[in-house]
C-alpha cells in the first residue's frame, strides 16, 4: 500500500487534469438525513476521470516509446483520455474501437487527435486487434485499468477527497469496471484514514469484481449488461483484483432502475447529467444509507463521467421513478364489462396514473398495464396492491420485470389466439447496419417470426424482443442456430407479463 501512496503523491496528472470540486447534494442530503457529497469528475476536460490514469501512464514513457507511439482499445472514456494525453505530449495515438461504437464517441476521439481504427463488433475483438497492432508496429499498449501508473493516476481522486473534506467520512463509494479507480482510491484512503470505508459499486449484470472476491480468484463473466457501458467489464484486472480484495470494505450492486434514479438525483441537485457509470456509485450510496441509518460521518460518491448520449435520456426518464420506488407498474385483470374502468379508477383514488395501456381482446376478462405514482415509496406499494386484491382484481407486480418495462408496455393488445409453439427471446442486437439482416439470415425460412419489438436507447446495442414458432421436436436445432448468431439473449417464454398481455 505504501508504494502506491508514493506513486499517487508523485503522479503527473495536473498538467492536463483538473482538481475537481467535492459538492454537497443538498436535496439528497435532506432526504437521507446525512451529508451526501459528490466528487465531480464529470468536469474533467474529457468529462471523465480516465484522463488522470492515461496521462500519468503516458507521461512516464521513455523517449523511444514516445517516438514509436501508443495504442489502446476502448469504446469510451479511456479512448478520449489517451487521445487528449497523447496530443498534449506530442505522441501519436492509435485508438481501436468496435465498429458498433456510436459516432459521438468516435468523433470525440478524433477531436482530440486520436487515429481511430474501427475493428470488430465487440470490445474483445477490438482488444485483440490492438494487441496485434502493438506487436506489428512496436507501439506501447495502454491498459485502461490494470497498470500501476494508471491506478496511481486514478488514486489522486482519493487524495483530493481527503484534502477537500477534513471532517469525518463514513464511506466513499467508487464505481468499479476493471477496478483501477477503486484500487487507486482505496490505496490512498486506507493508508491515511483506515477508519473510512471504501465501498465499490458494480451493476448487477456486470459484477466481475464482486464475483472475483467471492470466488477468491479472477473469474470471467459469460456476459455483461451494457446499460452502464463505462463499467461493462467481464474480468477484473490482475493488479486491481489484488488491491481491491485486500482494501475494499464491501462491493454493492445496483440495477438499471437504481442507476436511472441516481442520474435524476444528480440532475436535481447539480443540474448536470451523469452517464450511467457516473451515477453508479451514488446508487450504491443511497442503498447503503437506507440500510445504515446511523451515521459516523459524510457519505461521498464519485461521479466518474458524463459522456451520455442524448438519446438515452428518454430511457433514463422512464426508469428513474421506478428506481426510486416512487412508481409502481402493475398488470391488473378486471372484468370485461361496462363500468369496469370507472370502478377501477375509483379504487385508485387520488393517486396519479402515470401510464394506462389496454386494448379490447374479447372474452370475459381484460388485462390492464398501469403505472401509479406513489407518495410514500416504502409503504404505499403494498397498500395499493392489497386494495386492488380486496376489490377482486388479479394483480401482477411487474415493477422489476425488465421485459415488461422494455417491451410489453408498448405492445399491449398484441395477443394471438391459437398460436402454438411460440418461443420468446430477449436479444441485444449490435446497433449497426446489417444486424437485423444477420438475424434473419440465421433463421432462414426454417422458423416463423411471430413477434418483433425493437426500441433504440441511444446505446451501441439495441434491445429486441422476438417471438418464433419453434416446435418442441425442432427446439434443439433452433437453439443451436440462435446460439451461433453470437447475439446475447435470454429466453422469456415464461415471463408473466408476456403471458398476461401478449400470449394468445
C-alpha positions as CSV (number, residue, x, y, z in Angstrom):
1,X,0.0,0.0,0.0
2,X,2.8,2.4,0.9
3,X,4.3,2.1,-2.6
4,X,1.0,3.1,-4.1
5,X,0.7,6.1,-1.8
6,X,4.1,7.3,-3.0
7,X,3.1,6.8,-6.6
8,X,-0.1,8.7,-6.1
9,X,1.7,11.6,-4.5
10,X,4.2,11.6,-7.4
11,X,1.5,11.2,-10.1
12,X,1.7,13.5,-13.1
13,X,-1.9,14.3,-13.7
14,X,-2.3,18.1,-13.2
15,X,-0.5,19.0,-16.4
16,X,-3.9,18.2,-18.0
17,X,-6.4,17.1,-15.4
18,X,-8.3,19.5,-13.0
19,X,-8.7,19.3,-9.3
20,X,-12.5,18.7,-9.4
21,X,-14.9,20.1,-6.7
22,X,-16.5,18.0,-4.0
23,X,-20.0,19.3,-3.7
24,X,-22.8,18.7,-1.2
25,X,-26.0,17.3,-2.7
26,X,-28.4,19.5,-0.7
27,X,-31.7,17.8,-1.7
28,X,-30.4,14.3,-1.3
29,X,-28.7,15.1,2.0
30,X,-32.0,16.3,3.3
31,X,-33.8,13.1,2.1
32,X,-31.2,10.8,3.6
33,X,-30.7,12.7,6.8
34,X,-26.9,12.8,6.4
35,X,-24.3,14.8,4.4
36,X,-24.1,13.3,0.9
37,X,-21.4,14.7,-1.4
38,X,-20.4,14.2,-5.0
39,X,-16.9,14.3,-6.4
40,X,-17.3,15.9,-9.8
41,X,-15.1,14.0,-12.2
42,X,-17.6,14.8,-14.9
43,X,-15.9,18.3,-15.0
44,X,-12.6,16.9,-16.4
45,X,-11.6,18.0,-20.0
46,X,-12.9,14.7,-21.4
47,X,-15.8,14.6,-19.0
48,X,-14.3,11.6,-17.2
49,X,-11.7,10.7,-14.6
50,X,-9.9,8.5,-17.1
51,X,-7.7,11.4,-18.2
52,X,-5.8,11.0,-14.9
53,X,-4.5,7.5,-15.3
54,X,-4.0,7.8,-19.0
55,X,-1.8,10.9,-18.7
56,X,0.2,9.6,-15.8
57,X,1.0,6.4,-17.8
58,X,1.9,8.2,-21.0
59,X,4.0,10.9,-19.3
60,X,6.3,8.3,-17.8
61,X,7.1,6.7,-21.2
62,X,10.7,6.7,-22.4
63,X,11.8,8.8,-25.3
64,X,12.0,5.8,-27.5
65,X,8.4,4.7,-26.6
66,X,7.1,8.2,-27.1
67,X,8.6,8.3,-30.6
68,X,7.1,4.9,-31.5
69,X,3.6,5.9,-30.4
70,X,0.9,4.4,-28.2
71,X,-2.2,2.3,-28.8
72,X,-5.3,1.3,-26.8
73,X,-8.6,-0.5,-27.2
74,X,-11.6,1.4,-25.9
75,X,-15.1,2.4,-26.9
76,X,-15.4,5.2,-24.4
77,X,-13.8,7.3,-21.8
78,X,-10.3,5.7,-21.8
79,X,-10.1,6.3,-25.5
80,X,-10.7,10.0,-25.1
81,X,-8.2,10.2,-22.1
82,X,-5.5,8.6,-24.2
83,X,-6.2,10.7,-27.2
84,X,-6.0,14.0,-25.2
85,X,-3.0,13.0,-23.2
86,X,-1.0,11.9,-26.3
87,X,-2.0,15.1,-28.0
88,X,-0.7,17.3,-25.1
89,X,2.6,15.3,-25.1
90,X,3.0,15.3,-28.9
91,X,2.7,11.5,-29.2
92,X,0.9,9.6,-31.9
93,X,-2.0,7.6,-30.5
94,X,-4.0,4.8,-32.2
95,X,-7.4,4.0,-30.7
96,X,-9.0,0.7,-31.7
97,X,-12.8,0.9,-31.3
98,X,-15.5,-1.6,-32.2
99,X,-17.5,-0.8,-35.3
100,X,-20.6,-0.6,-33.1
101,X,-19.2,2.4,-31.3
102,X,-21.7,5.4,-31.5
103,X,-20.4,8.2,-33.8
104,X,-20.4,10.7,-30.9
105,X,-17.6,8.7,-29.2
106,X,-15.6,8.3,-32.4
107,X,-15.9,12.0,-33.2
108,X,-14.7,12.9,-29.7
109,X,-11.6,10.8,-30.0
110,X,-10.8,12.2,-33.4
111,X,-11.3,15.7,-32.0
112,X,-8.5,15.1,-29.5
113,X,-6.2,13.9,-32.3
114,X,-6.5,10.1,-32.0
115,X,-6.1,7.9,-35.0
116,X,-9.3,5.8,-34.9
117,X,-9.3,2.2,-36.2
118,X,-12.7,0.5,-36.3
119,X,-12.5,-3.2,-35.8
120,X,-14.8,-6.0,-34.6
121,X,-18.4,-6.0,-33.2
122,X,-17.3,-6.1,-29.6
123,X,-14.6,-4.9,-27.3
124,X,-12.8,-8.3,-27.1
125,X,-12.3,-8.2,-30.9
126,X,-11.0,-4.6,-30.8
127,X,-8.7,-5.5,-27.9
128,X,-7.2,-8.5,-29.8
129,X,-6.6,-6.3,-32.9
130,X,-5.0,-3.6,-30.8
131,X,-2.6,-6.1,-29.3
132,X,-1.7,-7.4,-32.8
133,X,-1.0,-3.8,-34.0
134,X,1.1,-3.3,-30.9
135,X,3.5,-6.1,-31.9
136,X,3.4,-5.3,-35.6
137,X,4.3,-1.6,-35.2
138,X,6.3,-1.6,-31.9
139,X,3.7,0.5,-30.1
140,X,3.1,0.8,-26.3
141,X,-0.2,-0.6,-25.3
142,X,-2.1,1.4,-22.6
143,X,-4.3,-0.7,-20.5
144,X,-7.4,1.0,-19.2
145,X,-7.1,-0.2,-15.6
146,X,-4.6,-3.0,-14.9
147,X,-1.5,-0.9,-14.8
148,X,0.3,0.6,-11.7
149,X,0.7,4.1,-13.3
150,X,-2.9,4.1,-14.3
151,X,-4.0,3.1,-10.9
152,X,-1.9,5.7,-9.3
153,X,-3.3,8.4,-11.6
154,X,-6.8,7.5,-10.6
155,X,-5.8,7.4,-7.0
156,X,-5.2,11.2,-7.0
157,X,-9.0,11.4,-6.6
158,X,-8.8,9.9,-3.2
159,X,-6.0,12.3,-2.3
160,X,-8.2,15.3,-3.3
161,X,-11.2,14.0,-1.4
162,X,-9.3,13.8,1.9
163,X,-7.9,17.3,1.3
164,X,-11.3,18.7,0.5
165,X,-13.1,17.1,3.4
166,X,-11.0,17.0,6.5
167,X,-14.1,16.2,8.6
168,X,-15.1,12.5,9.3
169,X,-16.1,10.5,6.3
170,X,-18.1,7.3,6.9
171,X,-17.7,5.9,3.4
172,X,-16.5,6.7,-0.1
173,X,-18.4,4.9,-2.9
174,X,-16.5,4.1,-6.0
175,X,-17.8,2.7,-9.4
176,X,-16.0,-0.5,-10.5
177,X,-15.4,-1.6,-14.0
178,X,-12.0,-3.2,-14.2
179,X,-11.1,-1.8,-10.8
180,X,-8.4,0.9,-11.5
181,X,-10.3,3.7,-9.8
182,X,-11.3,1.7,-6.8
183,X,-7.8,0.3,-6.3
184,X,-6.2,3.7,-6.5
185,X,-8.7,5.5,-4.2
186,X,-8.6,2.7,-1.6
187,X,-4.8,2.5,-1.6
188,X,-4.6,6.2,-0.6
189,X,-7.6,6.5,1.7
190,X,-7.0,3.3,3.6
191,X,-3.4,4.4,4.3
192,X,-4.3,7.8,5.7
193,X,-7.8,7.2,7.2
194,X,-8.2,3.4,7.7
195,X,-11.5,4.1,9.6
196,X,-13.1,5.4,6.4
197,X,-14.9,2.7,4.4
198,X,-14.2,2.4,0.7
199,X,-17.0,0.6,-1.0
200,X,-17.1,-0.4,-4.6
201,X,-20.3,-0.4,-6.6
202,X,-21.0,-2.5,-9.7
203,X,-24.0,-3.1,-11.9
204,X,-26.0,-6.2,-11.1
205,X,-25.3,-7.5,-14.6
206,X,-21.6,-6.7,-14.8
207,X,-20.3,-7.6,-11.3
208,X,-16.9,-9.0,-12.2
209,X,-15.0,-7.7,-9.2
210,X,-17.6,-9.0,-6.7
211,X,-17.6,-12.4,-8.4
212,X,-13.8,-12.5,-8.2
213,X,-13.8,-11.5,-4.5
214,X,-16.5,-14.0,-3.7
215,X,-14.6,-16.8,-5.6
216,X,-11.2,-15.8,-4.2
217,X,-9.9,-15.6,-7.8
218,X,-10.5,-13.7,-11.0
219,X,-13.4,-15.1,-13.0
220,X,-14.7,-14.3,-16.5
221,X,-18.4,-13.5,-16.7
222,X,-20.2,-15.2,-19.5
223,X,-21.7,-11.8,-20.5
224,X,-22.2,-8.4,-19.1
225,X,-25.1,-5.9,-19.4
226,X,-24.3,-2.8,-21.4
227,X,-26.5,-0.1,-19.9
228,X,-23.6,1.2,-17.8
229,X,-21.1,0.6,-20.7
230,X,-18.3,2.5,-18.9
231,X,-18.1,-0.3,-16.4
232,X,-19.1,-3.3,-18.5
233,X,-16.0,-5.5,-17.9
234,X,-16.1,-9.3,-18.0
235,X,-13.0,-9.8,-15.9
236,X,-11.3,-7.7,-13.2
237,X,-7.6,-6.9,-13.7
238,X,-4.8,-8.9,-12.0
239,X,-3.4,-6.0,-10.0
240,X,-6.7,-4.3,-9.4
241,X,-8.2,-7.5,-8.0
242,X,-5.2,-7.9,-5.7
243,X,-5.7,-4.4,-4.3
244,X,-9.5,-4.4,-4.2
245,X,-9.7,-7.8,-2.5
246,X,-7.3,-6.5,0.2
247,X,-8.6,-2.9,0.7
248,X,-12.3,-2.6,-0.1
249,X,-14.7,-2.9,2.7
250,X,-17.6,-4.1,0.5
251,X,-18.9,-4.3,-3.1
252,X,-22.5,-3.3,-3.6
253,X,-24.7,-3.9,-6.7
254,X,-27.1,-1.6,-8.4
255,X,-29.6,-2.3,-11.1
256,X,-30.6,-0.2,-14.1
257,X,-33.6,1.5,-12.4
258,X,-31.4,2.4,-9.4
259,X,-28.8,4.0,-11.7
260,X,-31.5,5.9,-13.6
261,X,-32.8,7.2,-10.2
262,X,-29.3,8.3,-9.3
263,X,-28.9,10.2,-12.6
264,X,-32.1,12.0,-11.7
265,X,-30.8,12.8,-8.2
266,X,-27.6,14.3,-9.7
267,X,-29.6,16.4,-12.2
268,X,-32.0,17.7,-9.5
269,X,-29.1,18.7,-7.2
270,X,-26.5,19.8,-9.7
271,X,-28.4,20.4,-13.0
272,X,-25.9,18.1,-14.8
273,X,-26.4,14.8,-16.5
274,X,-24.2,11.9,-15.4
275,X,-23.7,8.8,-17.6
276,X,-24.9,5.5,-16.1
277,X,-21.5,4.5,-14.9
278,X,-21.0,8.0,-13.5
279,X,-24.1,7.7,-11.3
280,X,-23.4,4.1,-10.3
281,X,-21.6,5.0,-7.1
282,X,-24.4,7.3,-6.0
283,X,-26.9,4.4,-6.4
284,X,-24.7,2.5,-4.0
285,X,-24.5,5.4,-1.6
286,X,-28.3,5.6,-1.5
287,X,-28.8,1.9,-0.9
288,X,-26.2,2.0,1.9
289,X,-27.8,5.0,3.6
290,X,-31.2,3.3,3.7
291,X,-29.7,0.1,5.3
292,X,-27.5,2.0,7.7
293,X,-29.4,4.9,9.3
294,X,-26.8,5.5,12.0
295,X,-24.1,8.0,10.8
296,X,-20.5,8.5,11.8
297,X,-19.6,10.9,9.0
298,X,-20.3,12.0,5.5
299,X,-21.1,9.8,2.5
300,X,-19.2,10.6,-0.7
301,X,-19.8,9.2,-4.2
302,X,-17.6,9.7,-7.2
303,X,-19.4,10.9,-10.4
304,X,-16.9,9.2,-12.7
305,X,-18.2,10.7,-16.0
306,X,-20.8,12.5,-18.1
307,X,-20.4,11.0,-21.6
308,X,-24.1,10.4,-22.1
309,X,-25.7,10.0,-25.5
310,X,-28.7,12.4,-25.6
311,X,-31.0,9.7,-27.0
312,X,-30.6,7.7,-23.8
313,X,-32.3,10.3,-21.7
314,X,-35.7,9.0,-22.7
315,X,-34.9,5.6,-21.3
316,X,-33.5,7.1,-18.1
317,X,-36.5,9.3,-17.5
318,X,-38.8,6.3,-17.9
319,X,-37.0,4.2,-15.4
320,X,-36.0,6.8,-12.7
321,X,-39.2,6.8,-10.8
322,X,-39.3,3.0,-10.6
323,X,-35.7,3.1,-9.4
324,X,-36.6,5.5,-6.7
325,X,-39.6,3.2,-5.7
326,X,-41.9,6.2,-6.3
327,X,-43.7,4.5,-9.2
328,X,-45.2,1.0,-9.4
329,X,-46.1,-0.9,-12.5
330,X,-48.9,-3.4,-12.4
331,X,-50.7,-5.8,-14.6
332,X,-54.3,-5.9,-13.4
333,X,-57.0,-8.2,-14.5
334,X,-60.5,-6.7,-14.5
335,X,-63.9,-7.8,-15.8
336,X,-64.5,-7.1,-19.5
337,X,-67.8,-5.3,-18.9
338,X,-69.3,-1.8,-18.9
339,X,-68.3,0.4,-15.9
340,X,-65.2,-1.7,-15.1
341,X,-62.8,1.1,-15.7
342,X,-64.7,3.7,-13.8
343,X,-64.8,1.4,-10.7
344,X,-61.1,0.6,-11.2
345,X,-60.1,4.2,-11.2
346,X,-62.3,5.0,-8.2
347,X,-60.4,2.4,-6.2
348,X,-57.1,4.1,-7.1
349,X,-58.5,7.3,-5.6
350,X,-56.4,10.5,-6.0
351,X,-53.2,8.7,-6.9
352,X,-51.5,9.9,-10.1
353,X,-51.8,7.4,-13.0
354,X,-48.5,7.6,-15.0
355,X,-49.4,5.0,-17.6
356,X,-52.5,3.2,-18.7
357,X,-52.4,0.6,-21.5
358,X,-55.3,-1.5,-22.7
359,X,-56.8,-3.0,-25.8
360,X,-60.1,-4.9,-26.2
361,X,-59.3,-8.5,-26.9
362,X,-62.7,-10.2,-26.3
363,X,-63.6,-12.7,-23.6
364,X,-64.7,-12.1,-20.0
365,X,-61.6,-10.6,-18.6
366,X,-59.4,-7.6,-19.6
367,X,-55.7,-7.0,-18.8
368,X,-54.6,-3.5,-18.0
369,X,-50.9,-2.3,-17.8
370,X,-51.0,0.6,-15.3
371,X,-48.3,2.8,-13.7
372,X,-49.0,4.6,-10.5
373,X,-47.0,7.4,-8.7
374,X,-46.5,6.7,-5.0
375,X,-46.4,9.3,-2.3
376,X,-44.8,7.0,0.2
377,X,-42.4,4.8,-1.5
378,X,-41.8,2.4,1.5
379,X,-45.3,1.6,2.5
380,X,-47.8,2.6,-0.2
381,X,-46.9,0.0,-2.7
382,X,-48.3,-2.8,-0.5
383,X,-51.3,-0.8,0.3
384,X,-52.2,-0.3,-3.3
385,X,-51.8,-4.0,-4.2
386,X,-53.9,-5.1,-1.2
387,X,-56.7,-2.6,-2.1
388,X,-56.9,-4.0,-5.6
389,X,-56.9,-7.6,-4.5
390,X,-59.7,-6.9,-1.9
391,X,-61.7,-5.5,-4.7
392,X,-61.5,-8.8,-6.5
393,X,-58.8,-7.9,-9.1
394,X,-55.9,-10.1,-10.1
395,X,-52.7,-8.1,-9.6
396,X,-49.2,-8.8,-11.0
397,X,-46.4,-6.6,-9.8
398,X,-44.1,-6.0,-12.8
399,X,-42.1,-3.1,-11.4
400,X,-38.9,-5.2,-11.6
401,X,-39.7,-7.1,-14.8
402,X,-37.2,-6.0,-17.5
403,X,-39.1,-7.5,-20.4
404,X,-42.3,-5.7,-19.2
405,X,-40.5,-2.3,-18.9
406,X,-38.6,-2.6,-22.1
407,X,-41.1,-4.2,-24.4
408,X,-44.5,-5.3,-23.2
409,X,-45.7,-1.8,-22.1
410,X,-45.5,-0.8,-25.8
411,X,-47.3,-3.9,-27.1
412,X,-50.4,-4.2,-25.0
413,X,-53.2,-5.7,-27.1
414,X,-51.0,-7.9,-29.3
415,X,-52.2,-11.3,-28.3
416,X,-52.5,-14.0,-30.9
417,X,-55.2,-16.7,-30.1
418,X,-54.4,-20.2,-31.4
419,X,-50.7,-19.6,-31.9
420,X,-48.7,-22.7,-30.9
421,X,-45.1,-23.4,-30.1
422,X,-44.1,-19.7,-29.6
423,X,-40.7,-19.1,-28.1
424,X,-40.0,-15.6,-26.8
425,X,-36.4,-14.3,-26.7
426,X,-35.0,-11.0,-25.5
427,X,-31.9,-10.0,-27.5
428,X,-29.2,-7.4,-27.5
429,X,-28.5,-6.5,-31.2
430,X,-25.4,-4.6,-32.1
431,X,-26.5,-1.1,-33.2
432,X,-25.1,-1.2,-36.7
433,X,-26.3,-1.7,-40.3
434,X,-26.9,-5.3,-41.1
435,X,-27.6,-6.5,-37.6
436,X,-31.2,-7.4,-38.4
437,X,-30.3,-8.9,-41.7
438,X,-27.8,-11.2,-40.0
439,X,-30.5,-12.3,-37.6
440,X,-33.0,-13.1,-40.4
441,X,-30.3,-14.9,-42.4
442,X,-29.6,-17.0,-39.4
443,X,-33.2,-18.1,-39.1
444,X,-33.6,-18.6,-42.8
445,X,-37.0,-19.9,-43.8
446,X,-37.0,-22.6,-41.2
447,X,-39.0,-20.8,-38.5
448,X,-41.8,-18.3,-38.5
449,X,-41.3,-15.0,-36.7
450,X,-44.5,-14.3,-34.6
451,X,-43.4,-11.2,-32.7
452,X,-40.8,-8.5,-33.1
453,X,-40.3,-5.3,-31.0
454,X,-37.2,-3.0,-31.1
455,X,-36.6,0.3,-29.4
456,X,-33.5,2.4,-29.7
457,X,-31.9,3.6,-26.4
458,X,-29.1,5.7,-27.7
459,X,-26.5,3.0,-26.9
460,X,-24.2,0.8,-29.1
461,X,-26.7,-2.1,-28.9
462,X,-30.5,-2.4,-29.4
463,X,-32.9,-4.3,-27.2
464,X,-35.2,-6.6,-29.2
465,X,-38.0,-8.9,-28.2
466,X,-38.6,-11.7,-30.7
467,X,-41.2,-14.4,-30.9
468,X,-40.6,-17.5,-33.1
469,X,-42.6,-20.6,-33.7
470,X,-40.3,-23.5,-32.8
471,X,-42.0,-26.9,-32.3
472,X,-40.6,-28.9,-29.4
473,X,-39.3,-31.6,-31.8
474,X,-37.2,-29.0,-33.6
475,X,-36.2,-27.0,-30.5
476,X,-32.7,-28.3,-30.2
477,X,-31.8,-27.3,-33.8
478,X,-33.4,-23.9,-33.2
479,X,-31.5,-23.2,-30.1
480,X,-28.2,-24.3,-31.8
481,X,-28.9,-21.9,-34.7
482,X,-29.7,-19.0,-32.4
483,X,-26.6,-19.6,-30.3
484,X,-24.5,-19.5,-33.5
485,X,-25.7,-15.9,-34.1
486,X,-23.5,-14.6,-31.3
487,X,-26.0,-12.0,-30.0
488,X,-26.6,-12.1,-26.2
489,X,-30.1,-13.2,-25.4
490,X,-32.4,-14.6,-22.7
491,X,-35.5,-16.7,-23.1
492,X,-38.7,-15.1,-21.8
493,X,-41.3,-17.6,-22.8
494,X,-42.4,-18.0,-19.2
495,X,-42.3,-14.3,-18.4
496,X,-45.5,-13.4,-16.6
497,X,-46.0,-10.0,-18.3
498,X,-45.7,-11.7,-21.7
499,X,-48.2,-14.4,-20.7
500,X,-50.7,-11.8,-19.4
501,X,-50.6,-9.3,-22.3
502,X,-49.2,-10.9,-25.4
503,X,-49.8,-14.7,-25.3
504,X,-52.9,-15.8,-27.1
